[in-house]
Amino acid sequence: MAGSASGPDPIATTETSSSSSPARDGVSRRRGDRLAGTSRAIQRALEQIAVAGRGRFAVWIQGEEGVDKDLAARLIHDASEWAQGGFFALDASIVPESLLARELFGSVQGAIPALAAAYEGAFARVRTGTVLIERIETLPKDLQQLLATVLERGEFRAVGSQSDQALGGRLIASSASSLDTLVSEGRLVAELAERLRLLEIRIPPLRERKEDILPTAAHILNFARMEIESETGKPSTVRGFTREALERVVSHSWPGNERELKEQIRAALRLARNDELGPEDLLLSWDASDDIPSFRDAKRAFEREYVTRVLRVCHGNISRAARIAKKDRKDFYDVMRRNSINPQEFRS
């Protein structure tokens, strides 16, 4: 089957990586070189990753949405003796049910009328590498049962084929819920859950490991700077966070976990005006636990911040600042006076 299979087609865009080659992945290959943090939970996860790297058994990774479960899976893959094999990540929740078996096990020519060409599935494609199935509980029950049988027997069969192939790759599965919860709720068949129980790695949400937030933020900032410098060809001037920003970062609940933290730091870097990111850059000017200001006070705060930034750019030149703001010079001066802003402070 592998010899006549065609390469990935449009449906395989759900694959996050089909190769562990540094040359192919470039800078993005280094985004997951480590789990940042000093908490006991992270140290425990790293110990379990090292254990998993020494074996070929299936692994279960649990973590809320936004927790970097994909990174943990890649670290397991990289720590194993089979790291030269491919790494294939499939989000089971976004692939049409009718094509999930094909994505995992492949199909022979003519087996699927709408997609007549032969197709090499994930387990054949990675050879001795790793297949990560994210949100595995969204697989249809019959496919879950089939996957449990494949893990038990160590062989699989492409859709439409009459012959079996040896299972050379390792399965890693992940979900936001625990195995016990998924089974009790009827979302995961018990047979498959039992095949995944040998090693369960839980990565707690950021709110449960506050000591990891600042190391994680620093790690993200360093890599995001590398990304921007690679894209623009120019060095980033941002070197860190202000003290107030660090306080806000630690106190924020981060419901989206590492993913949310990454997105806000990356966005802040692209819009940063200073060499340190402040809470306003990270959209953390106030936390949900604080008193939300009135619309009038919020408008006044924005007005003051806007005028201050424009004057700083114009080195205190009121006429130029008014032109940039597209306001009459007198009106701009009234805004300055209303907010007790002295243009002399910005003149150099």
C-alpha positions as CSV (number, residue, x, y, z in Angstrom):
1,M,0.0,0.0,0.0
2,A,2.7,2.5,0.9
3,G,4.4,2.1,-2.4
4,S,1.3,3.3,-4.4
5,A,0.1,5.9,-2.0
6,S,-0.1,9.5,-2.9
7,G,1.2,12.2,-0.7
8,P,-0.9,14.4,1.6
9,D,-3.9,16.0,0.0
10,P,-6.0,19.0,1.2
11,I,-7.6,17.2,4.1
12,A,-4.2,16.6,5.6
13,T,-3.8,20.3,6.4
14,T,-4.9,19.3,9.8
15,E,-1.5,17.8,10.2
16,T,0.7,20.2,12.3
17,S,3.9,18.4,11.3
18,S,4.8,15.4,9.3
19,S,8.5,15.6,9.9
20,S,10.8,16.3,12.8
21,S,13.5,17.6,10.5
22,P,15.0,20.9,11.9
23,A,15.7,21.9,8.3
24,R,12.0,21.7,7.4
25,D,10.7,23.3,10.6
26,G,13.2,26.1,10.9
27,V,12.8,28.6,13.8
28,S,9.4,27.0,14.6
29,R,11.2,23.8,15.4
30,R,12.7,25.6,18.5
31,R,9.5,26.9,19.9
32,G,9.0,23.8,21.9
33,D,12.5,23.0,23.0
34,R,11.5,22.9,26.6
35,L,8.7,23.3,29.1
36,A,9.4,26.5,31.0
37,G,8.8,26.6,34.7
38,T,10.0,25.6,38.1
39,S,6.9,24.2,39.7
40,R,6.7,20.6,41.0
41,A,4.0,19.9,38.4
42,I,6.3,20.8,35.5
43,Q,9.3,18.9,37.0
44,R,7.0,15.9,37.4
45,A,5.9,16.2,33.8
46,L,9.5,16.4,32.6
47,E,10.3,13.3,34.6
48,Q,7.4,11.4,33.0
49,I,8.5,12.7,29.5
50,A,11.9,11.2,30.1
51,V,10.4,7.9,31.1
52,A,8.1,7.9,28.1
53,G,11.1,8.6,25.8
54,R,12.7,5.4,26.9
55,G,9.7,3.2,25.8
56,R,7.3,2.7,22.9
57,F,4.1,2.5,24.9
58,A,1.1,4.8,24.3
59,V,0.9,8.0,26.4
60,W,-2.0,10.1,27.7
61,I,-1.5,13.8,28.1
62,Q,-4.2,15.8,30.0
63,G,-4.4,19.6,30.1
64,E,-7.0,22.4,29.7
65,E,-7.4,24.1,26.4
66,G,-4.4,26.3,25.8
67,V,-2.0,24.2,27.8
68,D,0.8,23.2,25.5
69,K,0.1,19.4,25.3
70,D,1.5,19.4,21.7
71,L,4.8,20.5,23.1
72,A,4.9,17.7,25.7
73,A,4.2,15.2,22.9
74,R,7.0,16.6,20.8
75,L,9.4,16.4,23.7
76,I,8.5,12.7,24.2
77,H,9.1,12.2,20.5
78,D,12.5,14.0,20.6
79,A,13.6,12.1,23.7
80,S,13.0,8.7,22.2
81,E,15.3,6.5,20.1
82,W,12.9,6.9,17.3
83,A,13.1,10.7,17.0
84,Q,14.2,10.4,13.4
85,G,10.8,9.1,12.5
86,G,8.1,11.5,11.6
87,F,5.8,13.4,14.0
88,F,2.1,13.7,12.9
89,A,-0.4,15.7,15.0
90,L,-4.1,15.3,14.2
91,D,-6.9,17.2,15.8
92,A,-9.7,14.7,15.7
93,S,-12.4,17.4,16.3
94,I,-11.8,19.2,13.0
95,V,-11.6,16.3,10.5
96,P,-14.8,15.0,8.9
97,E,-15.8,11.7,10.6
98,S,-15.9,9.9,7.3
99,L,-12.2,10.6,6.7
100,L,-10.7,10.0,10.1
101,A,-9.9,6.3,9.5
102,R,-8.3,7.3,6.3
103,E,-6.2,9.9,8.0
104,L,-4.9,7.5,10.6
105,F,-4.6,4.2,8.6
106,G,-4.6,5.3,5.0
107,S,-6.7,3.9,2.1
108,V,-6.1,1.9,-1.0
109,Q,-6.9,3.1,-4.5
110,G,-10.7,3.2,-5.1
111,A,-11.6,2.5,-1.5
112,I,-13.2,6.0,-1.1
113,P,-15.1,7.0,-4.2
114,A,-14.8,10.7,-3.6
115,L,-11.0,10.4,-3.1
116,A,-10.0,7.6,-5.5
117,A,-6.2,7.8,-5.2
118,A,-4.4,5.6,-2.6
119,Y,-3.4,7.5,0.5
120,E,-0.7,6.9,3.1
121,G,-2.1,7.4,6.6
122,A,-0.4,8.8,9.6
123,F,0.8,5.5,11.1
124,A,2.4,4.5,7.8
125,R,3.8,7.9,7.2
126,V,5.6,8.3,10.5
127,R,7.2,4.8,10.2
128,T,8.7,4.5,13.6
129,G,7.8,8.0,14.7
130,T,4.9,9.4,16.7
131,V,1.2,10.1,16.0
132,L,-0.5,12.6,18.3
133,I,-4.3,12.5,18.3
134,E,-5.6,15.6,20.0
135,R,-9.2,15.6,21.4
136,I,-9.2,11.8,20.9
137,E,-12.7,11.6,22.6
138,T,-14.2,13.2,19.4
139,L,-13.3,10.1,17.3
140,P,-16.4,8.0,16.5
141,K,-16.9,5.1,18.9
142,D,-16.3,2.5,16.2
143,L,-13.0,4.1,15.3
144,Q,-12.1,4.3,19.0
145,Q,-12.8,0.6,19.3
146,L,-10.7,-0.1,16.2
147,L,-7.8,1.9,17.5
148,A,-7.9,0.0,20.8
149,T,-7.6,-3.2,18.8
150,V,-4.8,-1.8,16.7
151,L,-2.8,-1.0,19.9
152,E,-3.5,-4.4,21.3
153,R,-2.4,-6.4,18.2
154,G,0.3,-4.1,17.0
155,E,-0.9,-4.0,13.4
156,F,-3.4,-2.0,11.3
157,R,-5.1,-2.2,8.0
158,A,-5.6,0.6,5.5
159,V,-9.2,1.3,4.5
160,G,-10.2,-1.1,1.7
161,S,-7.1,-3.3,2.1
162,Q,-7.0,-7.0,2.7
163,S,-3.6,-7.1,4.4
164,D,-2.2,-5.9,7.7
165,Q,0.8,-3.7,8.3
166,A,2.9,-3.7,11.5
167,L,2.4,-0.8,13.8
168,G,5.8,0.8,14.0
169,G,4.8,4.2,15.3
170,R,3.8,5.3,18.9
171,L,0.4,6.8,19.8
172,I,0.1,9.8,22.0
173,A,-3.4,11.0,22.8
174,S,-4.5,14.2,24.6
175,S,-7.6,15.8,25.9
176,A,-8.7,18.5,28.3
177,S,-10.4,15.9,30.5
178,S,-9.1,12.9,32.4
179,L,-9.5,9.3,31.2
180,D,-11.8,8.5,34.1
181,T,-14.0,11.5,33.3
182,L,-14.2,10.7,29.6
183,V,-15.1,7.0,30.2
184,S,-17.7,7.8,32.9
185,E,-19.3,10.3,30.6
186,G,-19.4,7.9,27.7
187,R,-17.1,9.9,25.5
188,L,-14.3,7.4,25.4
189,V,-14.6,3.6,25.1
190,A,-13.1,1.8,28.1
191,E,-11.0,-0.5,26.0
192,L,-9.1,2.4,24.4
193,A,-8.8,4.1,27.8
194,E,-7.1,1.0,29.2
195,R,-4.5,1.1,26.4
196,L,-3.7,4.7,27.3
197,R,-3.4,4.3,31.1
198,L,0.2,3.1,31.3
199,L,1.5,6.6,31.5
200,E,-0.7,9.6,32.2
201,I,0.9,13.1,32.1
202,R,-1.2,15.9,33.6
203,I,-0.1,19.5,33.0
204,P,-2.0,21.8,35.3
205,P,-3.4,25.2,34.1
206,L,-1.2,28.3,34.7
207,R,-3.5,29.5,37.5
208,E,-2.5,26.4,39.6
209,R,1.2,27.0,39.1
210,K,1.8,30.7,39.5
211,E,5.6,30.2,39.9
212,D,5.7,29.1,36.2
213,I,4.1,32.2,34.8
214,L,7.1,34.6,34.7
215,P,9.6,31.9,33.4
216,T,7.0,31.0,30.7
217,A,6.4,34.7,29.8
218,A,10.2,35.3,29.5
219,H,10.6,32.1,27.3
220,I,7.8,33.2,25.1
221,L,9.1,36.8,24.8
222,N,12.6,35.5,23.8
223,F,11.2,33.3,21.1
224,A,8.7,35.8,19.8
225,R,11.5,38.3,19.4
226,M,13.4,35.8,17.3
227,E,10.3,35.2,15.2
228,I,9.8,39.0,14.5
229,E,13.5,39.5,13.8
230,S,13.5,36.6,11.4
231,E,10.4,38.0,9.6
232,T,11.5,41.7,9.4
233,G,15.2,41.3,9.2
234,K,15.5,43.9,12.0
235,P,16.5,43.5,15.6
236,S,13.7,43.9,18.2
237,T,14.2,46.7,20.7
238,V,12.0,45.1,23.3
239,R,14.1,43.6,26.1
240,G,11.6,42.7,28.8
241,F,8.6,43.8,30.8
242,T,8.0,46.7,33.2
243,R,7.6,45.9,36.9
244,E,3.8,46.7,36.7
245,A,3.4,44.4,33.7
246,L,5.1,41.6,35.6
247,E,2.8,42.1,38.5
248,R,-0.3,42.0,36.2
249,V,1.0,39.0,34.3
250,V,1.3,37.1,37.6
251,S,-2.1,38.2,39.0
252,H,-4.0,37.5,35.8
253,S,-5.9,34.2,35.7
254,W,-5.0,33.3,32.1
255,P,-8.0,31.2,31.3
256,G,-6.5,30.4,27.9
257,N,-3.2,29.3,29.6
258,E,0.0,29.3,27.6
259,R,-1.8,29.8,24.3
260,E,-3.4,33.1,25.6
261,L,-0.1,34.2,27.1
262,K,1.7,33.6,23.8
263,E,-0.9,35.4,21.7
264,Q,-0.9,38.5,23.9
265,I,2.9,38.7,24.1
266,R,3.3,38.3,20.3
267,A,0.7,41.0,19.6
268,A,2.3,43.3,22.2
269,L,5.7,42.9,20.6
270,R,4.4,43.9,17.2
271,L,2.9,47.1,18.5
272,A,5.5,48.0,21.2
273,R,6.8,51.5,21.3
274,N,9.2,51.1,24.2
275,D,12.0,48.7,25.1
276,E,9.8,47.2,27.9
277,L,6.3,45.9,27.5
278,G,3.8,47.5,29.9
279,P,0.4,46.3,31.1
280,E,-1.3,48.4,28.4
281,D,0.7,46.7,25.7
282,L,-0.4,43.3,27.0
283,L,-4.0,44.5,27.4
284,L,-3.7,44.0,31.2
285,S,-4.3,47.6,32.2
286,W,-6.8,46.2,34.7
287,D,-7.7,42.7,35.7
288,A,-11.2,41.3,35.8
289,S,-10.9,41.2,39.6
290,D,-10.4,44.9,39.7
291,D,-13.1,47.6,39.7
292,I,-13.9,48.3,36.1
293,P,-13.8,52.1,35.6
294,S,-16.7,54.1,34.3
295,F,-16.9,54.8,30.6
296,R,-16.0,58.5,31.3
297,D,-13.0,57.5,33.3
298,A,-11.8,55.0,30.8
299,K,-12.2,57.5,28.0
300,R,-10.2,60.1,30.0
301,A,-7.5,57.5,30.6
302,F,-7.3,56.7,26.9
303,E,-7.3,60.4,26.0
304,R,-4.4,61.1,28.3
305,E,-2.4,58.0,27.1
306,Y,-3.0,58.9,23.5
307,V,-2.0,62.6,23.8
308,T,1.1,61.6,25.8
309,R,2.2,59.1,23.1
310,V,1.7,61.6,20.3
311,L,3.7,64.3,22.2
312,R,6.5,61.9,22.9
313,V,6.7,61.1,19.2
314,C,6.7,64.8,18.3
315,H,9.1,65.7,21.1
316,G,6.6,68.1,22.6
317,N,5.8,70.0,19.3
318,I,2.1,70.9,19.8
319,S,1.4,71.9,16.2
320,R,2.8,68.7,14.8
321,A,1.0,66.6,17.4
322,A,-2.3,68.3,16.5
323,R,-1.8,67.5,12.8
324,I,-1.0,63.8,13.6
325,A,-4.2,63.7,15.8
326,K,-6.2,65.5,13.1
327,K,-7.4,68.1,15.6
328,D,-7.4,71.8,15.7
329,R,-4.3,73.1,17.6
330,K,-6.6,74.9,20.2
331,D,-8.7,71.8,20.7
332,F,-5.5,69.7,21.2
333,Y,-4.2,72.2,23.7
334,D,-7.5,72.0,25.6
335,V,-7.1,68.3,25.9
336,M,-3.6,68.7,27.2
337,R,-4.8,71.3,29.8
338,R,-7.7,69.1,30.8
339,N,-5.3,66.2,31.5
340,S,-2.6,68.4,33.1
341,I,-0.1,67.4,30.4
342,N,3.0,69.7,30.1
343,P,4.5,69.6,26.6
344,Q,7.9,70.7,28.1
345,E,8.3,67.3,29.5
346,F,8.6,65.8,26.0
347,R,11.0,68.3,24.5
348,S,14.6,67.3,24.0
